[in-house]
Amino acid sequence: NEVALRRSERRYRRLMEAVPHGVKELDTNGIITYANQAHHDMLGYARGELLGKNVLELIAEDVRRAEAGRRFEAMVGATTPTQSFITRYRTADNRIIDVQVDAVINRNEVGEVTGVISVATDITERVQGEKRLRYLAYYDPLTGLANRTLLNDNLREQISHRDERDSVAVVLFNVDGFKLINDALGHDAGDSVLREFGARLAKMFGSHDG
């Protein structure tokens, strides 16, 4: 009955408010009709400021916004009942954060699609950590130059795609007197020389990979 329905709705709202991730409900036009406190906190909005916004307004980049729009249309059209994807949101203070979005369609008592329920998880730190690991795998952290792994990868690619008339060359540089600098002035001075050497190489040959 109606009383039981209201009681169930209150329990649902309390549960959603306890979730540490951003939970929101959208109507079939993508308008946010509910967002929990965690979602407002994640994006830097005061309580209630997300309500009435189109969910696509939160997405930071045009390409990602178009992709999210296609996903939403597939959901409200009932062709794809669930979606899980990574996108980027723009916060109230204009920061960009990476989010994992997990969404499911919402249906009424007779099975009609009435909108979408989504959970947004801020994964910015995870994404930045993964980027850092990828960087360290292919670049020297001291000079910022490509390391041996990236050199070998680029060499294999160049050799495999070269024409018979093309040639591939490798240039070896040596820093004269570098051991003397390290021994006489210490490793900090040696590191400074390597950083300067790397900066000059990058300026001379460009900053392409390898």
Summary of the structure (lengths in Angstrom):
residues: 210
radius of gyration: 26.5
end to end distance: 69.2
largest distance: 87.4
contacts: 517
relative contact order: 0.09
helix: 47%
strand: 21%
